[in-house]
Amino acid sequence: KGNSLNAKSIEKQTLMTGNIQEMIINTKNISDEMVKNAQNSLDAVKEGQQSMKELLGQAEFIEQSNHQAAELMQVLSGNAKKVGSITEEIFSISSQTNMLALNASIESARAGEAGRGFAVVAEQIRVLAEQTRKLTENIRSIVGELEENTNETLGSVSKMLDASSEEKKNIGIAGEKFSNIHTVVTMLGDNVK
């Protein structure tokens, strides 16, 4: 009876040992799969980190380009103001020329027949002064629009600079999160091994 019980007990232990071996093999297979998945995750994280580096480089380039555009727009705005100032001077000269032509016409009329040739010249000067005034007004209008457009563009560039800075910050945060994921996945893989 004792031998029979021992035999049954040994048979039961052998069966249990076989089950344990099978569970160990299954656990090893699952662990190997987890290590493989952890490695795949690490590879994906590394690719994500590389993408973040590239995006950060592009964001820095865009930010730098926007700064250059803002500086150029400032120069353009300054030049438009200079053209506006020159236009005002031309307008003033045109007005003065028109007054001189009027005075010359009056004087030629006083001179009578002898001033008639001078009157023709004075009239031509007045016509040229009037044309100059009209052209100067057109230039003034165009310069005004140019200054307005420049100011609007400066506002847009300023908004782009803010957005670019925010984008750069968010890319940095995403890069940090990828680094944290990399650390956690590495620890997970090590623990599974």
Secondary structure, 3 states (H helix, E strand, C coil): CHHHHHHHHHHHHHHHHHHHHHHHHHHHHHHHHHHHHHHHHHHHHHHHHHHHHHHHHHHHHHHHHHHHHHHHHHHHHHHHHHHHHHHHHHHHHHHHHHHHHHHHHHHHHHHHHHHHHHHHHHHHHHHHHHHHHHHHHHHHHHHHHHHHHHHHHHHHHHHHHHHHHHHHHHHHHHHHHHHHHHHHHHHHHHHHC
